[in-house]
């Protein structure tokens, strides 16, 4: 597993902490952008409620629970920056789960990553700098690499 520089870790921790304790509103921004970039992804979120529109989905309790889980995964990664390897099994299993739900590597590499960066930019304002963006990209690539190994172990070819 790749490593992050000390500066990357400092930037990531500081920016994540500045978002406050309740990360769900930031997650809603991230998913709003995700659905803007790829509206077809909305179809993956049909819970017991009607997720026919982005707004219906974003306000459903079931979806907000999913947003909470996603933000907790990011929180776990930030909390383990000094030892991301300790999350390897968790991320492999998460990769397997998302591969099974048709969420492919290409989506994670592009649309989800772009949505994460968009959320950070919106939430951090002027504190969102080029070095901060790069630090988050570095961490994100490590997380996606581990998840990709989970996809591969679940039978998906490694080629995009």
N, C-alpha and C positions, 0 to 999 in steps of 0.2 A: 504494500500500500504506500502511495506517495506521502510526502510530508509537507507541512506548511512552514513558512518562515515564522520567526518570532513576530515580525511586523504584521504578517497576515493574521496571526492569532489575535494580536492586540486590536487590530482594526475590526475584525469580526466580532470579538467579544464586546467591545465598546459600542458598536452600532446595534448589536442585538439587544444589549442591556438598555440602550436608550429608547427602544420601542416600548418599554414598560412591561409590566407583569402580564396584562391581558393582551395576548398576541392575536386573538381571533379577528378583531377588526382588520388587522394587517393581512391576515390570511384571506379574508374576504376580498380585499383589494387584489391580492395575488390571483385568486380564482376568477375574479371578474375579468382580469386581463387574460387569463388562460382561455376563458370562453370567448373573449373578443377575438383572440388570435386563432382559435380553432373551435368554432361553434359545435362541431360534430362531437366534441368531448362531453357536451352536456348530456348526451344520451347514455353515458356511463353512470349517471347519477340519478337513476330512477329508483327511489326508495319507496316507502309506503305512501308517500305524498306525491303530488303532481309536480314534477320538475320539468314542465313543458317549456318554461321560459327561464332565462338566466335569473331574473329577479325572484321567481317562484323558488328556484333551486337555492339561491343564496340565502333566502330567508327561512328555509325549512329547517326544523330542529335536527333532523337526521343529517342534513348536509353540514350544518354548523358543527356537529359532532365530528364529521370527517375532517373539516377544517382544523378543529382542535387537535386531532391526531397528527395531521400534517405538521402543524406548528410545533407539536411535541417532538416529532422526529428531527426537525431543524434544531430545536432546543437541545436535544440529546447530542447532536453533532457538535453544536457550539460548546456544550458542556464537556465534551470529550476531545477537544482540539489537540490536547497534548498526547492523546492515545486513541486516535480514530480507529486503530486496528481492533480495539476492544469492541467496536460496534460491527465488526465484519459479519458475524453470524446473523445478527439482527438485520443488517442491510441485504445480505444474501437472501434471507427469507422474505424481506420486503420486495426484493426484485422478483422472486418467484411468484409472489402474490399478484404483483402488477402485471407480470407477463401473462398469468392466467386470466386476468381481467381485460386482456387485449391492449393494455397500455404498453406500447413498444418503446424500445430504447430511443428511437429517433425523436419521439415526443419528449421524453425526459431531457435529452440533450439539447433540444432547441426550445420548444414552446414552454415547458415548465421552467427551465432555466431563465428564459427571457421574462417570464411572469414573476419569478422570484426577484430578479434584478429591478423590474418595474416597481414592485411593491416597496423594495428598499429605497428606491429613488423617490417615490411619492411620500413615503413615511419619514425619510430622513432629511428631505429638502436639500439645503446647501451643504449639509454634512456628508452627502453622498458624493464622493470624489472618485477620480479615476483609480487611485490605489486601493480604495475601499472596494470598488467594483471588481477589480482584479483579485483581491483577496477572497471575496465571496465566490468568484468564478473558480478559483483554485480549490476551495473547499467543496464546491458543488461537483467539480469534476472527480474528486476523490469519492464522494458519495455515489455518484452515478456509475463510476467504475465498479464499485462493490456491488451495486444493484445489478449491473450488467452481468457480472459473474453469476449472480442468481438466475438471471434469464438464461444464460448459457447452460447452467446446470439443469435447467428445467427443459432443455431440449431445443432452445432457439439457437440458430446459427449466429456466430459472432459477427458476421458481415452485416452491414446495414442494408 
